[in-house]
Amino acid sequence: MSDEYGEFSERTPKSKPSTTSHMTLERAIDLGECDEDFLSTFPEWQKLSNNIRFNYLLKAIKNRRQFLRLNYAETFNLLDFSQKPELAEVLNKINSRLIELQKEEENYRVKYSSKL
C-alpha cells in the first residue's frame, strides 16, 4: 500500500469497508424499481395504503424513465456513433423499454384507480 508520497507503507487497514449494502424500499424506489412483486418483498410495502403504493410506483416509474432517457442521451452522444452500428440497436432497446414503461404506468393507473 503506498502513501501520499508514493512510498510503500507497512500499515494495514484496521477494518475492511462493508461491501454489503442494505436495500430499503425507499432506495429501491429511488433506483427506479417499479416491479410490484419485488417491492412486495419489503415488509413495509404490506403496511402501506393503496394511495401510497400508487404514488411510490409513479415515483419509481418517473425515476426509471429519467434513467432511460439519460442512458439514451449518453449513448447517442458517444464519439464515433456513426461508425458503431451496434449502438443503434442499444437505442432501439432503450426506446422499447420506454414504451413498455409507459404501458406499465397506464396499467398501474387502471389498477389503482379503482382502489383509491
C-alpha positions as CSV (number, residue, x, y, z in Angstrom):
1,M,0.0,0.0,0.0
2,S,1.5,3.3,-1.0
3,D,1.1,6.6,0.9
4,E,0.6,10.1,-0.4
5,Y,4.2,10.3,-1.4
6,G,4.2,7.1,-3.5
7,E,6.2,5.2,-0.9
8,F,5.1,1.8,0.3
9,S,3.6,1.8,3.8
10,E,3.6,-1.2,6.1
11,R,0.4,-0.2,7.7
12,T,-2.6,-2.3,7.0
13,P,-6.2,-1.2,7.3
14,K,-7.7,-2.0,10.7
15,S,-11.1,-2.8,9.3
16,K,-12.4,-3.6,5.9
17,P,-15.2,-1.4,4.5
18,S,-18.5,-3.2,4.3
19,T,-19.3,-4.4,0.8
20,T,-22.8,-5.4,1.5
21,S,-25.4,-2.8,1.1
22,H,-28.8,-2.8,2.7
23,M,-31.6,-2.3,0.2
24,T,-34.6,-0.4,1.6
25,L,-37.9,0.3,0.0
26,E,-37.1,4.0,-0.5
27,R,-33.8,3.2,-2.1
28,A,-35.4,0.7,-4.5
29,I,-37.9,3.4,-5.5
30,D,-35.1,6.0,-5.9
31,L,-33.3,3.5,-8.2
32,G,-36.4,3.1,-10.3
33,E,-37.6,-0.3,-9.3
34,C,-41.3,-0.4,-10.2
35,D,-42.0,-4.2,-10.1
36,E,-44.7,-4.8,-7.6
37,D,-43.5,-8.4,-7.0
38,F,-40.1,-7.1,-6.0
39,L,-41.4,-4.2,-3.9
40,S,-43.8,-6.6,-2.0
41,T,-40.7,-8.4,-0.6
42,F,-40.2,-5.4,1.7
43,P,-42.2,-5.8,4.9
44,E,-43.2,-2.1,4.9
45,W,-44.8,-2.4,1.5
46,Q,-47.6,-4.6,3.0
47,K,-48.3,-1.9,5.6
48,L,-48.8,0.9,3.0
49,S,-52.2,2.2,1.8
50,N,-53.1,1.8,-1.9
51,N,-52.7,5.5,-2.3
52,I,-49.1,5.5,-1.0
53,R,-48.2,2.4,-3.0
54,F,-49.6,4.0,-6.2
55,N,-47.5,7.2,-5.5
56,Y,-44.4,5.1,-4.9
57,L,-44.9,3.2,-8.1
58,L,-45.4,6.5,-10.0
59,K,-42.2,7.9,-8.4
60,A,-40.3,4.7,-9.4
61,I,-41.5,4.9,-13.0
62,K,-40.5,8.6,-13.1
63,N,-37.0,7.7,-11.8
64,R,-36.7,4.8,-14.3
65,R,-37.8,6.9,-17.2
66,Q,-35.3,9.6,-16.3
67,F,-32.5,6.9,-16.1
68,L,-33.5,5.5,-19.5
69,R,-33.6,9.0,-21.1
70,L,-30.2,9.8,-19.7
71,N,-28.8,6.5,-20.9
72,Y,-30.3,7.2,-24.3
73,A,-28.6,10.6,-24.5
74,E,-25.3,9.3,-23.3
75,T,-25.3,6.5,-25.8
76,F,-26.4,8.9,-28.6
77,N,-23.6,11.3,-27.8
78,L,-20.8,8.7,-27.8
79,L,-17.9,9.6,-30.0
80,D,-17.8,7.8,-33.4
81,F,-21.5,6.9,-33.1
82,S,-21.9,6.7,-36.8
83,Q,-19.1,4.1,-37.0
84,K,-20.7,1.8,-34.4
85,P,-23.9,0.3,-35.8
86,E,-24.4,-1.8,-32.7
87,L,-25.2,1.4,-30.8
88,A,-28.3,1.9,-32.9
89,E,-29.6,-1.4,-31.5
90,V,-29.0,-0.2,-28.0
91,L,-31.1,2.9,-28.7
92,N,-33.9,0.8,-30.1
93,K,-33.9,-1.3,-27.0
94,I,-34.0,1.8,-24.8
95,N,-36.9,3.1,-26.8
96,S,-38.7,-0.3,-26.5
97,R,-38.2,-0.2,-22.7
98,L,-39.6,3.4,-22.6
99,I,-42.7,2.2,-24.4
100,E,-43.1,-0.8,-22.1
101,L,-42.6,1.6,-19.1
102,Q,-45.4,3.8,-20.4
103,K,-47.7,0.7,-20.7
104,E,-46.8,-0.3,-17.1
105,E,-47.7,3.2,-15.9
106,E,-51.0,3.0,-17.7
107,N,-51.7,-0.4,-16.2
108,Y,-50.9,0.8,-12.7
109,R,-53.2,3.8,-13.2
110,V,-56.1,1.5,-14.2
111,K,-55.4,-1.0,-11.4
112,Y,-55.1,1.6,-8.6
113,S,-57.8,4.0,-9.9
114,S,-60.4,1.6,-8.7
115,K,-58.7,1.3,-5.3
116,L,-58.3,4.9,-4.5
